[in-house]
Amino acid sequence: MESGAWIAHLADWPGAVWLQQSGTAYLFVNATHILGIALLLGGILPLDWQLLRGRASATLAMLVRSAGGGLTLALLTGCWLFTVQPASYLVNAAFQFKMGLLALALVNVLVQHRCAGLRQALATGVVTGTVRLRAALSLLLWLAVLVAGRWIGFV
């Protein structure tokens, strides 16, 4: 399927059409997206801040779960919102920038969670310099994703 046809097909998906035709449905999906972002940042920012400061405690595991749930919710609703105007989003420089930052942030999360350093920090309370560096990068990336997301509506 050609990319233009794929984009048109995506915009004709029943879930996209429903959001296009119902301001109320769009409102609730958008609000759910914002909730996902709040849960993500509400978990990841204090988690990264504590790791950056070299502190690891039992509460960090709760923050990881909150951030993970928020990320899942934000990704699902973000993909759904994308289907409302996929052609417009794909040519929006702010959207492209946000997607690049999001990809970097997700890779950083994957690396942070796949390497033993974070598990070791949660188990022993000892936070290595590498874990701190990834936490600092995470703080910067997630805040940049947030700003880039807000920028989309202004481009």
C-alpha positions, 0 to 999 in steps of 0.5 A: 500500500502506498504511503498516501493511501495508508495515511488516507486509510488511517484517517478513515479508520472508524476510531478516527472518524468517531473522533473527527465527528464527535467533539465530546469523544475527542475531548475525552481521548485528549484528556486521557492523553493528558492524564497519561502524560501526567502519570508518566511525568509524575512518576519519571521526574521524581524517579530520575531526580532521586536517581540523579541525587544518588538515592534509591528506595522502595518508593522508586518501584512505585514511581516506575509503575506509575511512569510505565502506566502513564507511558502506556496510556499516553502512547495508546491515546497519542496514536489514536489522536494521530489518526484524526489528522495523520497527513497534517501531523506527518508534515508538522516539524514540531511533530517530527521533532517530538517523535525523534525525542520520544524515540530517544527517550524510549531508547533511554528507558529501555537501556536504563531498565535492561542494564543491571544498574537500575535493578542493582540500585533498587535492590541495594540502594547504590546508584552508579554514575551510569545510572545517574547519567541516564537519569539526567538524560531522561529528565531532559528528554521527557521535558523536551518531549513535553515541550515539543508536544505543546509546540505542535499546535503552534506550528 
